[in-house]
Amino acid sequence: MSKRRRIKQTLSLEERLAEEARRLREEAELLPHGPVRDAALRKARQAETGSHLSEWLRSPGLQPPE
């Protein structure tokens, strides 16, 4: 049985998602208007949403729904 590779992350998930969103937005600025640019912007928005959700879930003030 092979050993599982383990990678120690140096940045938090929120930071990695925010960086990916920033990179995708910069990439989209260089692309002409069209489906490829729209896809890059959609992925950027998804990464930003994921980052915000993760921050919200980790927040100490998170209360369960009543």
PDBQT receptor file of N, H, CA, C and O in Angstrom, charges set to zero:
ATOM      1  N   MET A   1       0.851  -1.177   0.000  1.00  0.00    +0.000 N 
ATOM      2  CA  MET A   1       0.000   0.000   0.000  1.00  0.00    +0.000 C 
ATOM      3  C   MET A   1       0.900   1.244   0.000  1.00  0.00    +0.000 C 
ATOM      4  O   MET A   1       1.834   1.334   0.796  1.00  0.00    +0.000 OA
ATOM      5  N   SER A   2       0.622   2.183  -0.877  1.00  0.00    +0.000 N 
ATOM      6  H   SER A   2      -0.137   2.110  -1.524  1.00  0.00    +0.000 HD
ATOM      7  CA  SER A   2       1.440   3.389  -0.963  1.00  0.00    +0.000 C 
ATOM      8  C   SER A   2       1.040   4.385   0.121  1.00  0.00    +0.000 C 
ATOM      9  O   SER A   2      -0.099   4.405   0.588  1.00  0.00    +0.000 OA
ATOM     10  N   LYS A   3       2.003   5.200   0.500  1.00  0.00    +0.000 N 
ATOM     11  H   LYS A   3       2.928   5.184   0.120  1.00  0.00    +0.000 HD
ATOM     12  CA  LYS A   3       1.734   6.209   1.519  1.00  0.00    +0.000 C 
ATOM     13  C   LYS A   3       1.059   7.416   0.899  1.00  0.00    +0.000 C 
ATOM     14  O   LYS A   3       1.313   7.772  -0.252  1.00  0.00    +0.000 OA
ATOM     15  N   ARG A   4       0.212   8.023   1.666  1.00  0.00    +0.000 N 
ATOM     16  H   ARG A   4       0.005   7.734   2.600  1.00  0.00    +0.000 HD
ATOM     17  CA  ARG A   4      -0.500   9.219   1.218  1.00  0.00    +0.000 C 
ATOM     18  C   ARG A   4       0.417  10.431   1.365  1.00  0.00    +0.000 C 
ATOM     19  O   ARG A   4       1.060  10.622   2.397  1.00  0.00    +0.000 OA
ATOM     20  N   ARG A   5       0.463  11.235   0.323  1.00  0.00    +0.000 N 
ATOM     21  H   ARG A   5      -0.059  11.080  -0.515  1.00  0.00    +0.000 HD
ATOM     22  CA  ARG A   5       1.275  12.455   0.384  1.00  0.00    +0.000 C 
ATOM     23  C   ARG A   5       0.558  13.483   1.230  1.00  0.00    +0.000 C 
ATOM     24  O   ARG A   5      -0.636  13.723   1.048  1.00  0.00    +0.000 OA
ATOM     25  N   ARG A   6       1.262  14.075   2.130  1.00  0.00    +0.000 N 
ATOM     26  H   ARG A   6       2.232  13.880   2.278  1.00  0.00    +0.000 HD
ATOM     27  CA  ARG A   6       0.683  15.108   2.986  1.00  0.00    +0.000 C 
ATOM     28  C   ARG A   6       1.386  16.418   2.700  1.00  0.00    +0.000 C 
ATOM     29  O   ARG A   6       2.614  16.487   2.648  1.00  0.00    +0.000 OA
ATOM     30  N   ILE A   7       0.584  17.458   2.514  1.00  0.00    +0.000 N 
ATOM     31  H   ILE A   7      -0.413  17.402   2.556  1.00  0.00    +0.000 HD
ATOM     32  CA  ILE A   7       1.125  18.779   2.217  1.00  0.00    +0.000 C 
ATOM     33  C   ILE A   7       0.711  19.721   3.331  1.00  0.00    +0.000 C 
ATOM     34  O   ILE A   7      -0.471  19.837   3.655  1.00  0.00    +0.000 OA
ATOM     35  N   LYS A   8       1.685  20.388   3.911  1.00  0.00    +0.000 N 
ATOM     36  H   LYS A   8       2.646  20.294   3.649  1.00  0.00    +0.000 HD
ATOM     37  CA  LYS A   8       1.404  21.361   4.958  1.00  0.00    +0.000 C 
ATOM     38  C   LYS A   8       1.127  22.699   4.277  1.00  0.00    +0.000 C 
ATOM     39  O   LYS A   8       2.006  23.257   3.620  1.00  0.00    +0.000 OA
ATOM     40  N   GLN A   9      -0.079  23.207   4.431  1.00  0.00    +0.000 N 
ATOM     41  H   GLN A   9      -0.793  22.753   4.965  1.00  0.00    +0.000 HD
ATOM     42  CA  GLN A   9      -0.461  24.466   3.807  1.00  0.00    +0.000 C 
ATOM     43  C   GLN A   9       0.119  25.624   4.608  1.00  0.00    +0.000 C 
ATOM     44  O   GLN A   9       0.031  25.646   5.836  1.00  0.00    +0.000 OA
ATOM     45  N   THR A  10       0.709  26.583   3.908  1.00  0.00    +0.000 N 
ATOM     46  H   THR A  10       0.781  26.564   2.910  1.00  0.00    +0.000 HD
ATOM     47  CA  THR A  10       1.280  27.748   4.591  1.00  0.00    +0.000 C 
ATOM     48  C   THR A  10       0.271  28.883   4.680  1.00  0.00    +0.000 C 
ATOM     49  O   THR A  10       0.380  29.743   5.554  1.00  0.00    +0.000 OA
ATOM     50  N   LEU A  11      -0.706  28.893   3.787  1.00  0.00    +0.000 N 
ATOM     51  H   LEU A  11      -0.795  28.194   3.077  1.00  0.00    +0.000 HD
ATOM     52  CA  LEU A  11      -1.749  29.914   3.805  1.00  0.00    +0.000 C 
ATOM     53  C   LEU A  11      -3.082  29.274   4.164  1.00  0.00    +0.000 C 
ATOM     54  O   LEU A  11      -3.313  28.097   3.887  1.00  0.00    +0.000 OA
ATOM     55  N   SER A  12      -3.947  30.054   4.778  1.00  0.00    +0.000 N 
ATOM     56  H   SER A  12      -3.759  31.010   5.002  1.00  0.00    +0.000 HD
ATOM     57  CA  SER A  12      -5.274  29.533   5.125  1.00  0.00    +0.000 C 
ATOM     58  C   SER A  12      -6.106  29.351   3.855  1.00  0.00    +0.000 C 
ATOM     59  O   SER A  12      -5.776  29.887   2.797  1.00  0.00    +0.000 OA
ATOM     60  N   LEU A  13      -7.175  28.596   3.981  1.00  0.00    +0.000 N 
ATOM     61  H   LEU A  13      -7.443  28.161   4.840  1.00  0.00    +0.000 HD
ATOM     62  CA  LEU A  13      -8.072  28.380   2.850  1.00  0.00    +0.000 C 
ATOM     63  C   LEU A  13      -8.619  29.713   2.347  1.00  0.00    +0.000 C 
ATOM     64  O   LEU A  13      -8.700  29.940   1.140  1.00  0.00    +0.000 OA
ATOM     65  N   GLU A  14      -8.994  30.594   3.276  1.00  0.00    +0.000 N 
ATOM     66  H   GLU A  14      -8.929  30.410   4.256  1.00  0.00    +0.000 HD
ATOM     67  CA  GLU A  14      -9.536  31.897   2.890  1.00  0.00    +0.000 C 
ATOM     68  C   GLU A  14      -8.525  32.690   2.066  1.00  0.00    +0.000 C 
ATOM     69  O   GLU A  14      -8.882  33.316   1.067  1.00  0.00    +0.000 OA
ATOM     70  N   GLU A  15      -7.262  32.660   2.489  1.00  0.00    +0.000 N 
ATOM     71  H   GLU A  15      -6.972  32.152   3.300  1.00  0.00    +0.000 HD
ATOM     72  CA  GLU A  15      -6.216  33.397   1.768  1.00  0.00    +0.000 C 
ATOM     73  C   GLU A  15      -5.972  32.801   0.387  1.00  0.00    +0.000 C 
ATOM     74  O   GLU A  15      -5.787  33.534  -0.585  1.00  0.00    +0.000 OA
ATOM     75  N   ARG A  16      -5.972  31.483   0.302  1.00  0.00    +0.000 N 
ATOM     76  H   ARG A  16      -6.122  30.888   1.092  1.00  0.00    +0.000 HD
ATOM     77  CA  ARG A  16      -5.750  30.840  -1.003  1.00  0.00    +0.000 C 
ATOM     78  C   ARG A  16      -6.899  31.132  -1.957  1.00  0.00    +0.000 C 
ATOM     79  O   ARG A  16      -6.668  31.382  -3.140  1.00  0.00    +0.000 OA
ATOM     80  N   LEU A  17      -8.144  31.105  -1.457  1.00  0.00    +0.000 N 
ATOM     81  H   LEU A  17      -8.332  30.902  -0.496  1.00  0.00    +0.000 HD
ATOM     82  CA  LEU A  17      -9.292  31.413  -2.314  1.00  0.00    +0.000 C 
ATOM     83  C   LEU A  17      -9.282  32.873  -2.748  1.00  0.00    +0.000 C 
ATOM     84  O   LEU A  17      -9.594  33.175  -3.900  1.00  0.00    +0.000 OA
ATOM     85  N   ALA A  18      -8.932  33.777  -1.848  1.00  0.00    +0.000 N 
ATOM     86  H   ALA A  18      -8.679  33.532  -0.912  1.00  0.00    +0.000 HD
ATOM     87  CA  ALA A  18      -8.868  35.199  -2.196  1.00  0.00    +0.000 C 
ATOM     88  C   ALA A  18      -7.782  35.440  -3.248  1.00  0.00    +0.000 C 
ATOM     89  O   ALA A  18      -7.982  36.231  -4.170  1.00  0.00    +0.000 OA
ATOM     90  N   GLU A  19      -6.653  34.777  -3.120  1.00  0.00    +0.000 N 
ATOM     91  H   GLU A  19      -6.490  34.135  -2.371  1.00  0.00    +0.000 HD
ATOM     92  CA  GLU A  19      -5.569  34.912  -4.088  1.00  0.00    +0.000 C 
ATOM     93  C   GLU A  19      -5.994  34.370  -5.454  1.00  0.00    +0.000 C 
ATOM     94  O   GLU A  19      -5.695  34.974  -6.484  1.00  0.00    +0.000 OA
ATOM     95  N   GLU A  20      -6.685  33.240  -5.460  1.00  0.00    +0.000 N 
ATOM     96  H   GLU A  20      -6.928  32.749  -4.624  1.00  0.00    +0.000 HD
ATOM     97  CA  GLU A  20      -7.174  32.671  -6.717  1.00  0.00    +0.000 C 
ATOM     98  C   GLU A  20      -8.187  33.609  -7.378  1.00  0.00    +0.000 C 
ATOM     99  O   GLU A  20      -8.166  33.773  -8.598  1.00  0.00    +0.000 OA
ATOM    100  N   ALA A  21      -9.062  34.216  -6.600  1.00  0.00    +0.000 N 
ATOM    101  H   ALA A  21      -9.079  34.083  -5.609  1.00  0.00    +0.000 HD
ATOM    102  CA  ALA A  21     -10.047  35.155  -7.139  1.00  0.00    +0.000 C 
ATOM    103  C   ALA A  21      -9.341  36.366  -7.745  1.00  0.00    +0.000 C 
ATOM    104  O   ALA A  21      -9.715  36.829  -8.823  1.00  0.00    +0.000 OA
ATOM    105  N   ARG A  22      -8.329  36.874  -7.062  1.00  0.00    +0.000 N 
ATOM    106  H   ARG A  22      -8.025  36.498  -6.187  1.00  0.00    +0.000 HD
ATOM    107  CA  ARG A  22      -7.574  38.030  -7.570  1.00  0.00    +0.000 C 
ATOM    108  C   ARG A  22      -6.883  37.672  -8.894  1.00  0.00    +0.000 C 
ATOM    109  O   ARG A  22      -6.913  38.447  -9.850  1.00  0.00    +0.000 OA
ATOM    110  N   ARG A  23      -6.262  36.484  -8.933  1.00  0.00    +0.000 N 
ATOM    111  H   ARG A  23      -6.238  35.854  -8.157  1.00  0.00    +0.000 HD
ATOM    112  CA  ARG A  23      -5.566  36.044 -10.143  1.00  0.00    +0.000 C 
ATOM    113  C   ARG A  23      -6.539  35.882 -11.309  1.00  0.00    +0.000 C 
ATOM    114  O   ARG A  23      -6.230  36.273 -12.435  1.00  0.00    +0.000 OA
ATOM    115  N   LEU A  24      -7.701  35.314 -11.049  1.00  0.00    +0.000 N 
ATOM    116  H   LEU A  24      -7.953  34.996 -10.135  1.00  0.00    +0.000 HD
ATOM    117  CA  LEU A  24      -8.693  35.122 -12.104  1.00  0.00    +0.000 C 
ATOM    118  C   LEU A  24      -9.234  36.457 -12.619  1.00  0.00    +0.000 C 
ATOM    119  O   LEU A  24      -9.461  36.608 -13.820  1.00  0.00    +0.000 OA
ATOM    120  N   ARG A  25      -9.439  37.420 -11.731  1.00  0.00    +0.000 N 
ATOM    121  H   ARG A  25      -9.254  37.297 -10.755  1.00  0.00    +0.000 HD
ATOM    122  CA  ARG A  25      -9.918  38.740 -12.166  1.00  0.00    +0.000 C 
ATOM    123  C   ARG A  25      -8.877  39.439 -13.039  1.00  0.00    +0.000 C 
ATOM    124  O   ARG A  25      -9.221  40.070 -14.039  1.00  0.00    +0.000 OA
ATOM    125  N   GLU A  26      -7.600  39.323 -12.658  1.00  0.00    +0.000 N 
ATOM    126  H   GLU A  26      -7.320  38.810 -11.846  1.00  0.00    +0.000 HD
ATOM    127  CA  GLU A  26      -6.538  39.913 -13.480  1.00  0.00    +0.000 C 
ATOM    128  C   GLU A  26      -6.481  39.244 -14.852  1.00  0.00    +0.000 C 
ATOM    129  O   GLU A  26      -6.305  39.909 -15.873  1.00  0.00    +0.000 OA
ATOM    130  N   GLU A  27      -6.630  37.935 -14.862  1.00  0.00    +0.000 N 
ATOM    131  H   GLU A  27      -6.772  37.395 -14.033  1.00  0.00    +0.000 HD
ATOM    132  CA  GLU A  27      -6.627  37.193 -16.123  1.00  0.00    +0.000 C 
ATOM    133  C   GLU A  27      -7.810  37.612 -16.991  1.00  0.00    +0.000 C 
ATOM    134  O   GLU A  27      -7.661  37.762 -18.204  1.00  0.00    +0.000 OA
ATOM    135  N   ALA A  28      -8.980  37.802 -16.387  1.00  0.00    +0.000 N 
ATOM    136  H   ALA A  28      -9.101  37.680 -15.402  1.00  0.00    +0.000 HD
ATOM    137  CA  ALA A  28     -10.182  38.174 -17.130  1.00  0.00    +0.000 C 
ATOM    138  C   ALA A  28     -10.050  39.560 -17.753  1.00  0.00    +0.000 C 
ATOM    139  O   ALA A  28     -10.593  39.809 -18.830  1.00  0.00    +0.000 OA
ATOM    140  N   GLU A  29      -9.331  40.465 -17.084  1.00  0.00    +0.000 N 
ATOM    141  H   GLU A  29      -8.890  40.263 -16.209  1.00  0.00    +0.000 HD
ATOM    142  CA  GLU A  29      -9.140  41.813 -17.641  1.00  0.00    +0.000 C 
ATOM    143  C   GLU A  29      -8.392  41.786 -18.964  1.00  0.00    +0.000 C 
ATOM    144  O   GLU A  29      -8.599  42.647 -19.819  1.00  0.00    +0.000 OA
ATOM    145  N   LEU A  30      -7.521  40.797 -19.133  1.00  0.00    +0.000 N 
ATOM    146  H   LEU A  30      -7.352  40.098 -18.439  1.00  0.00    +0.000 HD
ATOM    147  CA  LEU A  30      -6.721  40.694 -20.353  1.00  0.00    +0.000 C 
ATOM    148  C   LEU A  30      -7.465  40.009 -21.498  1.00  0.00    +0.000 C 
ATOM    149  O   LEU A  30      -7.054  40.095 -22.655  1.00  0.00    +0.000 OA
ATOM    150  N   LEU A  31      -8.556  39.334 -21.167  1.00  0.00    +0.000 N 
ATOM    151  H   LEU A  31      -8.891  39.264 -20.227  1.00  0.00    +0.000 HD
ATOM    152  CA  LEU A  31      -9.302  38.592 -22.185  1.00  0.00    +0.000 C 
ATOM    153  C   LEU A  31     -10.346  39.477 -22.858  1.00  0.00    +0.000 C 
ATOM    154  O   LEU A  31     -10.877  40.397 -22.237  1.00  0.00    +0.000 OA
ATOM    155  N   PRO A  32     -10.645  39.197 -24.143  1.00  0.00    +0.000 N 
ATOM    156  CA  PRO A  32     -11.723  39.935 -24.800  1.00  0.00    +0.000 C 
ATOM    157  C   PRO A  32     -13.079  39.479 -24.245  1.00  0.00    +0.000 C 
ATOM    158  O   PRO A  32     -13.205  38.382 -23.700  1.00  0.00    +0.000 OA
ATOM    159  N   HIS A  33     -14.072  40.334 -24.395  1.00  0.00    +0.000 N 
ATOM    160  H   HIS A  33     -13.970  41.225 -24.838  1.00  0.00    +0.000 HD
ATOM    161  CA  HIS A  33     -15.414  39.982 -23.930  1.00  0.00    +0.000 C 
ATOM    162  C   HIS A  33     -15.875  38.718 -24.640  1.00  0.00    +0.000 C 
ATOM    163  O   HIS A  33     -15.712  38.571 -25.851  1.00  0.00    +0.000 OA
ATOM    164  N   GLY A  34     -16.450  37.812 -23.866  1.00  0.00    +0.000 N 
ATOM    165  H   GLY A  34     -16.583  37.931 -22.882  1.00  0.00    +0.000 HD
ATOM    166  CA  GLY A  34     -16.926  36.566 -24.443  1.00  0.00    +0.000 C 
ATOM    167  C   GLY A  34     -17.061  35.499 -23.382  1.00  0.00    +0.000 C 
ATOM    168  O   GLY A  34     -16.938  35.783 -22.191  1.00  0.00    +0.000 OA
ATOM    169  N   PRO A  35     -17.313  34.265 -23.807  1.00  0.00    +0.000 N 
ATOM    170  CA  PRO A  35     -17.564  33.185 -22.853  1.00  0.00    +0.000 C 
ATOM    171  C   PRO A  35     -16.359  32.812 -21.986  1.00  0.00    +0.000 C 
ATOM    172  O   PRO A  35     -16.538  32.408 -20.837  1.00  0.00    +0.000 OA
ATOM    173  N   VAL A  36     -15.155  32.937 -22.503  1.00  0.00    +0.000 N 
ATOM    174  H   VAL A  36     -15.010  33.265 -23.437  1.00  0.00    +0.000 HD
ATOM    175  CA  VAL A  36     -13.965  32.588 -21.722  1.00  0.00    +0.000 C 
ATOM    176  C   VAL A  36     -13.780  33.590 -20.582  1.00  0.00    +0.000 C 
ATOM    177  O   VAL A  36     -13.475  33.215 -19.450  1.00  0.00    +0.000 OA
ATOM    178  N   ARG A  37     -13.971  34.863 -20.903  1.00  0.00    +0.000 N 
ATOM    179  H   ARG A  37     -14.219  35.168 -21.823  1.00  0.00    +0.000 HD
ATOM    180  CA  ARG A  37     -13.866  35.900 -19.872  1.00  0.00    +0.000 C 
ATOM    181  C   ARG A  37     -14.968  35.728 -18.821  1.00  0.00    +0.000 C 
ATOM    182  O   ARG A  37     -14.716  35.846 -17.622  1.00  0.00    +0.000 OA
ATOM    183  N   ASP A  38     -16.181  35.452 -19.279  1.00  0.00    +0.000 N 
ATOM    184  H   ASP A  38     -16.386  35.356 -20.253  1.00  0.00    +0.000 HD
ATOM    185  CA  ASP A  38     -17.299  35.246 -18.358  1.00  0.00    +0.000 C 
ATOM    186  C   ASP A  38     -17.027  34.070 -17.419  1.00  0.00    +0.000 C 
ATOM    187  O   ASP A  38     -17.348  34.134 -16.233  1.00  0.00    +0.000 OA
ATOM    188  N   ALA A  39     -16.440  33.008 -17.944  1.00  0.00    +0.000 N 
ATOM    189  H   ALA A  39     -16.178  32.956 -18.908  1.00  0.00    +0.000 HD
ATOM    190  CA  ALA A  39     -16.129  31.838 -17.123  1.00  0.00    +0.000 C 
ATOM    191  C   ALA A  39     -15.077  32.186 -16.063  1.00  0.00    +0.000 C 
ATOM    192  O   ALA A  39     -15.176  31.741 -14.920  1.00  0.00    +0.000 OA
ATOM    193  N   ALA A  40     -14.072  32.980 -16.442  1.00  0.00    +0.000 N 
ATOM    194  H   ALA A  40     -13.991  33.342 -17.371  1.00  0.00    +0.000 HD
ATOM    195  CA  ALA A  40     -13.042  33.387 -15.480  1.00  0.00    +0.000 C 
ATOM    196  C   ALA A  40     -13.646  34.248 -14.379  1.00  0.00    +0.000 C 
ATOM    197  O   ALA A  40     -13.313  34.082 -13.205  1.00  0.00    +0.000 OA
ATOM    198  N   LEU A  41     -14.531  35.165 -14.751  1.00  0.00    +0.000 N 
ATOM    199  H   LEU A  41     -14.802  35.299 -15.704  1.00  0.00    +0.000 HD
ATOM    200  CA  LEU A  41     -15.178  36.015 -13.749  1.00  0.00    +0.000 C 
ATOM    201  C   LEU A  41     -16.105  35.203 -12.843  1.00  0.00    +0.000 C 
ATOM    202  O   LEU A  41     -16.204  35.481 -11.648  1.00  0.00    +0.000 OA
ATOM    203  N   ARG A  42     -16.780  34.207 -13.406  1.00  0.00    +0.000 N 
ATOM    204  H   ARG A  42     -16.700  33.982 -14.377  1.00  0.00    +0.000 HD
ATOM    205  CA  ARG A  42     -17.659  33.351 -12.610  1.00  0.00    +0.000 C 
ATOM    206  C   ARG A  42     -16.841  32.560 -11.587  1.00  0.00    +0.000 C 
ATOM    207  O   ARG A  42     -17.240  32.439 -10.429  1.00  0.00    +0.000 OA
ATOM    208  N   LYS A  43     -15.692  32.022 -12.020  1.00  0.00    +0.000 N 
ATOM    209  H   LYS A  43     -15.368  32.121 -12.961  1.00  0.00    +0.000 HD
ATOM    210  CA  LYS A  43     -14.828  31.282 -11.100  1.00  0.00    +0.000 C 
ATOM    211  C   LYS A  43     -14.286  32.202 -10.007  1.00  0.00    +0.000 C 
ATOM    212  O   LYS A  43     -14.148  31.786  -8.857  1.00  0.00    +0.000 OA
ATOM    213  N   ALA A  44     -13.978  33.447 -10.363  1.00  0.00    +0.000 N 
ATOM    214  H   ALA A  44     -14.089  33.785 -11.298  1.00  0.00    +0.000 HD
ATOM    215  CA  ALA A  44     -13.492  34.414  -9.374  1.00  0.00    +0.000 C 
ATOM    216  C   ALA A  44     -14.573  34.680  -8.329  1.00  0.00    +0.000 C 
ATOM    217  O   ALA A  44     -14.284  34.719  -7.133  1.00  0.00    +0.000 OA
ATOM    218  N   ARG A  45     -15.805  34.863  -8.772  1.00  0.00    +0.000 N 
ATOM    219  H   ARG A  45     -16.040  34.832  -9.743  1.00  0.00    +0.000 HD
ATOM    220  CA  ARG A  45     -16.905  35.104  -7.826  1.00  0.00    +0.000 C 
ATOM    221  C   ARG A  45     -17.126  33.881  -6.926  1.00  0.00    +0.000 C 
ATOM    222  O   ARG A  45     -17.397  34.031  -5.735  1.00  0.00    +0.000 OA
ATOM    223  N   GLN A  46     -17.012  32.688  -7.484  1.00  0.00    +0.000 N 
ATOM    224  H   GLN A  46     -16.791  32.566  -8.451  1.00  0.00    +0.000 HD
ATOM    225  CA  GLN A  46     -17.176  31.471  -6.685  1.00  0.00    +0.000 C 
ATOM    226  C   GLN A  46     -16.076  31.361  -5.634  1.00  0.00    +0.000 C 
ATOM    227  O   GLN A  46     -16.339  30.966  -4.498  1.00  0.00    +0.000 OA
ATOM    228  N   ALA A  47     -14.848  31.707  -6.005  1.00  0.00    +0.000 N 
ATOM    229  H   ALA A  47     -14.634  32.028  -6.928  1.00  0.00    +0.000 HD
ATOM    230  CA  ALA A  47     -13.737  31.658  -5.048  1.00  0.00    +0.000 C 
ATOM    231  C   ALA A  47     -13.948  32.679  -3.933  1.00  0.00    +0.000 C 
ATOM    232  O   ALA A  47     -13.697  32.385  -2.764  1.00  0.00    +0.000 OA
ATOM    233  N   GLU A  48     -14.410  33.879  -4.292  1.00  0.00    +0.000 N 
ATOM    234  H   GLU A  48     -14.614  34.118  -5.241  1.00  0.00    +0.000 HD
ATOM    235  CA  GLU A  48     -14.678  34.899  -3.273  1.00  0.00    +0.000 C 
ATOM    236  C   GLU A  48     -15.800  34.457  -2.345  1.00  0.00    +0.000 C 
ATOM    237  O   GLU A  48     -15.715  34.651  -1.132  1.00  0.00    +0.000 OA
ATOM    238  N   THR A  49     -16.839  33.870  -2.900  1.00  0.00    +0.000 N 
ATOM    239  H   THR A  49     -16.908  33.712  -3.885  1.00  0.00    +0.000 HD
ATOM    240  CA  THR A  49     -17.949  33.386  -2.081  1.00  0.00    +0.000 C 
ATOM    241  C   THR A  49     -17.474  32.285  -1.141  1.00  0.00    +0.000 C 
ATOM    242  O   THR A  49     -17.845  32.269   0.032  1.00  0.00    +0.000 OA
ATOM    243  N   GLY A  50     -16.667  31.377  -1.640  1.00  0.00    +0.000 N 
ATOM    244  H   GLY A  50     -16.365  31.389  -2.593  1.00  0.00    +0.000 HD
ATOM    245  CA  GLY A  50     -16.117  30.311  -0.802  1.00  0.00    +0.000 C 
ATOM    246  C   GLY A  50     -15.270  30.857   0.323  1.00  0.00    +0.000 C 
ATOM    247  O   GLY A  50     -15.330  30.363   1.449  1.00  0.00    +0.000 OA
ATOM    248  N   SER A  51     -14.483  31.874   0.027  1.00  0.00    +0.000 N 
ATOM    249  H   SER A  51     -14.434  32.275  -0.888  1.00  0.00    +0.000 HD
ATOM    250  CA  SER A  51     -13.652  32.501   1.051  1.00  0.00    +0.000 C 
ATOM    251  C   SER A  51     -14.514  33.134   2.132  1.00  0.00    +0.000 C 
ATOM    252  O   SER A  51     -14.240  32.972   3.321  1.00  0.00    +0.000 OA
ATOM    253  N   HIS A  52     -15.556  33.856   1.723  1.00  0.00    +0.000 N 
ATOM    254  H   HIS A  52     -15.778  33.987   0.757  1.00  0.00    +0.000 HD
ATOM    255  CA  HIS A  52     -16.437  34.511   2.691  1.00  0.00    +0.000 C 
ATOM    256  C   HIS A  52     -17.200  33.480   3.538  1.00  0.00    +0.000 C 
ATOM    257  O   HIS A  52     -17.363  33.661   4.745  1.00  0.00    +0.000 OA
ATOM    258  N   LEU A  53     -17.659  32.410   2.902  1.00  0.00    +0.000 N 
ATOM    259  H   LEU A  53     -17.526  32.263   1.921  1.00  0.00    +0.000 HD
ATOM    260  CA  LEU A  53     -18.365  31.367   3.644  1.00  0.00    +0.000 C 
ATOM    261  C   LEU A  53     -17.454  30.708   4.673  1.00  0.00    +0.000 C 
ATOM    262  O   LEU A  53     -17.863  30.453   5.805  1.00  0.00    +0.000 OA
ATOM    263  N   SER A  54     -16.225  30.438   4.271  1.00  0.00    +0.000 N 
ATOM    264  H   SER A  54     -15.893  30.646   3.351  1.00  0.00    +0.000 HD
ATOM    265  CA  SER A  54     -15.288  29.809   5.185  1.00  0.00    +0.000 C 
ATOM    266  C   SER A  54     -14.986  30.729   6.364  1.00  0.00    +0.000 C 
ATOM    267  O   SER A  54     -14.920  30.274   7.506  1.00  0.00    +0.000 OA
ATOM    268  N   GLU A  55     -14.803  32.023   6.092  1.00  0.00    +0.000 N 
ATOM    269  H   GLU A  55     -14.857  32.392   5.165  1.00  0.00    +0.000 HD
ATOM    270  CA  GLU A  55     -14.578  32.983   7.171  1.00  0.00    +0.000 C 
ATOM    271  C   GLU A  55     -15.779  33.010   8.109  1.00  0.00    +0.000 C 
ATOM    272  O   GLU A  55     -15.616  33.031   9.329  1.00  0.00    +0.000 OA
ATOM    273  N   TRP A  56     -16.983  33.010   7.544  1.00  0.00    +0.000 N 
ATOM    274  H   TRP A  56     -17.115  32.994   6.552  1.00  0.00    +0.000 HD
ATOM    275  CA  TRP A  56     -18.202  33.054   8.347  1.00  0.00    +0.000 C 
ATOM    276  C   TRP A  56     -18.323  31.808   9.224  1.00  0.00    +0.000 C 
ATOM    277  O   TRP A  56     -18.683  31.901  10.397  1.00  0.00    +0.000 OA
ATOM    278  N   LEU A  57     -18.022  30.652   8.651  1.00  0.00    +0.000 N 
ATOM    279  H   LEU A  57     -17.730  30.577   7.698  1.00  0.00    +0.000 HD
ATOM    280  CA  LEU A  57     -18.127  29.411   9.413  1.00  0.00    +0.000 C 
ATOM    281  C   LEU A  57     -17.110  29.350  10.550  1.00  0.00    +0.000 C 
ATOM    282  O   LEU A  57     -17.376  28.734  11.582  1.00  0.00    +0.000 OA
ATOM    283  N   ARG A  58     -15.962  29.975  10.375  1.00  0.00    +0.000 N 
ATOM    284  H   ARG A  58     -15.747  30.476   9.537  1.00  0.00    +0.000 HD
ATOM    285  CA  ARG A  58     -14.931  29.969  11.406  1.00  0.00    +0.000 C 
ATOM    286  C   ARG A  58     -15.106  31.073  12.440  1.00  0.00    +0.000 C 
ATOM    287  O   ARG A  58     -14.407  31.086  13.453  1.00  0.00    +0.000 OA
ATOM    288  N   SER A  59     -16.021  31.991  12.202  1.00  0.00    +0.000 N 
ATOM    289  H   SER A  59     -16.590  31.980  11.379  1.00  0.00    +0.000 HD
ATOM    290  CA  SER A  59     -16.165  33.132  13.106  1.00  0.00    +0.000 C 
ATOM    291  C   SER A  59     -16.640  32.671  14.478  1.00  0.00    +0.000 C 
ATOM    292  O   SER A  59     -17.482  31.780  14.585  1.00  0.00    +0.000 OA
ATOM    293  N   PRO A  60     -16.093  33.285  15.530  1.00  0.00    +0.000 N 
ATOM    294  CA  PRO A  60     -16.476  32.868  16.887  1.00  0.00    +0.000 C 
ATOM    295  C   PRO A  60     -17.916  33.236  17.247  1.00  0.00    +0.000 C 
ATOM    296  O   PRO A  60     -18.500  32.627  18.143  1.00  0.00    +0.000 OA
ATOM    297  N   GLY A  61     -18.486  34.209  16.573  1.00  0.00    +0.000 N 
ATOM    298  H   GLY A  61     -18.012  34.704  15.845  1.00  0.00    +0.000 HD
ATOM    299  CA  GLY A  61     -19.840  34.647  16.898  1.00  0.00    +0.000 C 
ATOM    300  C   GLY A  61     -20.919  33.879  16.163  1.00  0.00    +0.000 C 
ATOM    301  O   GLY A  61     -22.091  34.251  16.226  1.00  0.00    +0.000 OA
ATOM    302  N   LEU A  62     -20.552  32.820  15.469  1.00  0.00    +0.000 N 
ATOM    303  H   LEU A  62     -19.600  32.518  15.417  1.00  0.00    +0.000 HD
ATOM    304  CA  LEU A  62     -21.534  32.049  14.696  1.00  0.00    +0.000 C 
ATOM    305  C   LEU A  62     -22.538  31.412  15.648  1.00  0.00    +0.000 C 
ATOM    306  O   LEU A  62     -22.167  30.712  16.590  1.00  0.00    +0.000 OA
ATOM    307  N   GLN A  63     -23.792  31.664  15.390  1.00  0.00    +0.000 N 
ATOM    308  H   GLN A  63     -24.093  32.233  14.625  1.00  0.00    +0.000 HD
ATOM    309  CA  GLN A  63     -24.867  31.144  16.228  1.00  0.00    +0.000 C 
ATOM    310  C   GLN A  63     -25.691  30.144  15.413  1.00  0.00    +0.000 C 
ATOM    311  O   GLN A  63     -25.918  30.358  14.222  1.00  0.00    +0.000 OA
ATOM    312  N   PRO A  64     -26.135  29.063  16.040  1.00  0.00    +0.000 N 
ATOM    313  CA  PRO A  64     -26.981  28.110  15.304  1.00  0.00    +0.000 C 
ATOM    314  C   PRO A  64     -28.341  28.747  15.025  1.00  0.00    +0.000 C 
ATOM    315  O   PRO A  64     -28.783  29.613  15.779  1.00  0.00    +0.000 OA
ATOM    316  N   PRO A  65     -29.001  28.329  13.957  1.00  0.00    +0.000 N 
ATOM    317  CA  PRO A  65     -30.328  28.891  13.655  1.00  0.00    +0.000 C 
ATOM    318  C   PRO A  65     -31.331  28.541  14.750  1.00  0.00    +0.000 C 
ATOM    319  O   PRO A  65     -31.249  27.478  15.366  1.00  0.00    +0.000 OA
ATOM    320  N   GLU A  66     -32.264  29.437  14.983  1.00  0.00    +0.000 N 
ATOM    321  H   GLU A  66     -32.331  30.300  14.483  1.00  0.00    +0.000 HD
ATOM    322  CA  GLU A  66     -33.275  29.224  16.026  1.00  0.00    +0.000 C 
ATOM    323  C   GLU A  66     -34.587  28.780  15.437  1.00  0.00    +0.000 C 
ATOM    324  O   GLU A  66     -35.549  28.555  16.172  1.00  0.00    +0.000 OA
TER     325      GLU A  66
